[in-house]
Amino acid sequence: MPGGRLTQQERQQIALGLGDGLAYAEIARRLDRPTSTVTREVMRNGGPTGYRSDLAHRATERRARRRSPSSSRGPQSAPQPHGRDAEAVREYEEMFTTVMMASGLPKMMARVLSCLYTTDAGSLTASELVQRLQVSPASISKAIAFLESQDLVRRERDERRRERYVVDDDLWHQSTVASAQALVQVVEVARQGVGVLGRGSPAAVRLENIARYLDFVAEEFARAAERAREILYTAPKETQDGGAGSG
């Protein structure tokens, strides 16, 4: 299996494959590359609908030029715990950020969330986030306020009375429940529109169909979240058996 960076020709083949509606795995098979390589390439360069081979190639060249010896000694390249590859971690954080952006998060909010989730402690202070992301304190403050409003981050004080920003398992559940509740609000507004626009009119029928659909989705979403909640608090089997979690 060939290694190294993707060539411009390979990027063109990726673009053609996406245009033909091929899955990442099939594109990777044709390139004799790992599926993860193709997935990371697409998600960090516009996603499946916005990927452009020429733009992706130029962006990669710019990133390579920015990685001077002095910058490679920054906080992101510090010795990694658990034998991790610092470059692989950095690339994974970029991919995580891109996926979060594709789901609707603004870039800075996605970067902060990625940074928190890839930290073993699951928490960082504002100054630590500023150092890791090389951005202003104001940018961190704004990002945290937004993430907190979406139930994606919470605040707590450590033993030194410093404010820490935390991600934990229960936040995903809370965020999922909040998403279901947001759908319920859309349902209510859609049904109000039925009365305003006149029941039986084309516009009212459209809104009623939307309301019935989202009502069903929201109910199933909430039920699934409750059924799956225990997964968040159950250790993976290999950890329970003393496999991956032992050391």
TISE-209026 format. One line per 2 residues: number of its first residue (from 1); for each residue x, y, z of C-alpha. Coordinates in steps of 0.02 Angstrom, whole numbers, padded with zeros to 5 digits. Example, Ala and Ser with C-alpha at 12.3 -4.5 7.8 and 13.67 -1.06 7.14 Angstrom:
% TISE-209026
1	00615 -00225 00390 ~ 00684 -00053 00357
END
This chain:
% TISE-209026
1	00000 00000 00000 ~ 00080 00165 -00053
3	00121 00290 00082 ~ 00164 00474 00082
5	00059 00623 00036 ~ -00079 00616 -00093
7	-00027 00675 -00266 ~ -00123 00800 -00370
9	-00177 00659 -00486 ~ -00244 00559 -00339
11	-00342 00711 -00281 ~ -00417 00727 -00454
13	-00470 00544 -00445 ~ -00549 00576 -00275
15	-00647 00722 -00348 ~ -00705 00615 -00494
17	-00756 00476 -00376 ~ -00857 00595 -00269
19	-00939 00663 -00426 ~ -00989 00486 -00473
21	-01064 00457 -00301 ~ -00935 00327 -00248
23	-00912 00285 -00065 ~ -00747 00333 00019
25	-00702 00149 00034 ~ -00722 00121 -00154
27	-00620 00276 -00196 ~ -00485 00218 -00076
29	-00484 00044 -00153 ~ -00457 00117 -00327
31	-00313 00223 -00262 ~ -00241 00081 -00158
33	-00250 00195 -00007 ~ -00327 00172 00167
35	-00508 00229 00178 ~ -00458 00343 00323
37	-00338 00436 00208 ~ -00476 00477 00083
39	-00600 00520 00221 ~ -00478 00639 00304
41	-00430 00718 00138 ~ -00611 00754 00091
43	-00671 00812 00261 ~ -00528 00934 00287
45	-00552 01009 00112 ~ -00734 01056 00096
47	-00825 00892 00125 ~ -00905 00778 -00005
49	-01004 00917 -00089 ~ -00871 01053 -00082
51	-00713 00956 -00120 ~ -00605 01029 -00261
53	-00444 00938 -00305 ~ -00347 01094 -00357
55	-00397 01192 -00202 ~ -00359 01042 -00091
57	-00186 01022 -00168 ~ -00143 01206 -00145
59	-00207 01204 00034 ~ -00096 01055 00074
61	00056 01142 00000 ~ 00020 01297 00105
63	00006 01193 00263 ~ 00171 01107 00223
65	00259 01275 00199 ~ 00192 01339 00365
67	00267 01192 00459 ~ 00438 01266 00488
69	00561 01187 00613 ~ 00522 01324 00740
71	00334 01298 00733 ~ 00352 01110 00745
73	00417 01132 00922 ~ 00254 01213 00977
75	00132 01145 01106 ~ 00047 01029 00982
77	00213 00940 00951 ~ 00256 00911 01133
79	00291 00730 01183 ~ 00128 00633 01176
81	00066 00515 01312 ~ 00026 00332 01278
83	00153 00325 01136 ~ 00045 00430 01019
85	00111 00500 00856 ~ 00104 00690 00873
87	00076 00716 00686 ~ -00064 00586 00682
89	-00147 00672 00830 ~ -00135 00841 00746
91	-00210 00774 00585 ~ -00349 00687 00681
93	-00392 00849 00771 ~ -00405 00936 00603
95	-00521 00801 00538 ~ -00627 00806 00696
97	-00640 00995 00676 ~ -00693 00980 00494
99	-00827 00852 00535 ~ -00896 00962 00675
101	-00900 01109 00554 ~ -00995 01002 00428
103	-01124 00967 00564 ~ -01153 01154 00586
105	-01027 01216 00714 ~ -00929 01375 00674
107	-00743 01344 00649 ~ -00678 01412 00815
109	-00811 01319 00914 ~ -00767 01159 00821
111	-00581 01184 00856 ~ -00612 01208 01042
113	-00724 01055 01051 ~ -00597 00950 00957
115	-00459 01008 01073 ~ -00560 00962 01228
117	-00612 00791 01165 ~ -00435 00740 01118
119	-00368 00786 01291 ~ -00358 00640 01411
121	-00421 00746 01557 ~ -00571 00803 01455
123	-00547 00978 01523 ~ -00436 01130 01494
125	-00424 01306 01562 ~ -00445 01459 01451
127	-00257 01492 01453 ~ -00221 01312 01404
129	-00342 01326 01257 ~ -00262 01490 01205
131	-00091 01409 01206 ~ -00143 01252 01114
133	-00245 01339 00980 ~ -00139 01498 00967
135	-00290 01613 00970 ~ -00345 01760 01078
137	-00431 01740 01248 ~ -00581 01831 01175
139	-00599 01697 01040 ~ -00596 01560 01172
141	-00723 01652 01281 ~ -00843 01672 01134
143	-00823 01491 01081 ~ -00853 01424 01257
145	-01008 01532 01279 ~ -01081 01461 01119
147	-01036 01280 01160 ~ -01107 01299 01334
149	-01271 01364 01263 ~ -01281 01206 01157
151	-01247 01092 01308 ~ -01084 01035 01229
153	-00968 01102 01365 ~ -00986 01139 01550
155	-00884 01243 01672 ~ -00811 01192 01839
157	-00679 01253 01963 ~ -00526 01150 02001
159	-00433 01140 02167 ~ -00339 01301 02124
161	-00505 01391 02092 ~ -00466 01403 01906
163	-00613 01391 01788 ~ -00601 01237 01679
165	-00703 01192 01526 ~ -00758 01011 01528
167	-00827 00883 01407 ~ -00893 00721 01476
169	-01007 00578 01426 ~ -01167 00652 01497
171	-01149 00810 01392 ~ -01180 00709 01234
173	-01341 00643 01309 ~ -01396 00816 01363
175	-01357 00886 01191 ~ -01456 00746 01107
177	-01606 00777 01219 ~ -01594 00964 01183
179	-01595 00926 00996 ~ -01755 00825 01017
181	-01833 00968 01114 ~ -01783 01090 00977
183	-01875 00981 00850 ~ -02030 00986 00959
185	-02025 01177 00951 ~ -02018 01168 00762
187	-02169 01052 00764 ~ -02267 01176 00869
189	-02225 01321 00755 ~ -02269 01221 00599
191	-02439 01175 00670 ~ -02474 01356 00714
193	-02443 01396 00532 ~ -02578 01273 00480
195	-02710 01379 00567 ~ -02640 01542 00501
197	-02628 01485 00320 ~ -02795 01395 00316
199	-02812 01208 00342 ~ -02819 01118 00177
201	-02720 01249 00081 ~ -02560 01189 -00006
203	-02450 01286 00115 ~ -02545 01220 00266
205	-02536 01040 00203 ~ -02349 01060 00179
207	-02327 01123 00357 ~ -02439 00987 00429
209	-02335 00854 00341 ~ -02176 00930 00410
211	-02252 00936 00584 ~ -02306 00753 00580
213	-02137 00698 00515 ~ -02035 00796 00643
215	-02153 00747 00783 ~ -02117 00564 00747
217	-01930 00594 00729 ~ -01919 00694 00891
219	-02012 00560 00989 ~ -01904 00420 00920
221	-01748 00525 00946 ~ -01789 00553 01130
223	-01830 00369 01158 ~ -01670 00312 01074
225	-01568 00433 01179 ~ -01640 00363 01340
227	-01616 00183 01285 ~ -01436 00216 01233
229	-01388 00319 01384 ~ -01315 00171 01478
231	-01188 00148 01337 ~ -01105 00310 01392
233	-01071 00236 01564 ~ -01020 00060 01514
235	-00836 00027 01485 ~ -00790 -00054 01318
237	-00781 -00244 01331 ~ -00593 -00250 01304
239	-00570 -00132 01453 ~ -00683 -00238 01562
241	-00585 -00393 01513 ~ -00420 -00308 01554
243	-00369 -00287 01373 ~ -00351 -00113 01299
245	-00381 -00029 01464 ~ -00246 -00119 01560
247	-00071 -00055 01567
END
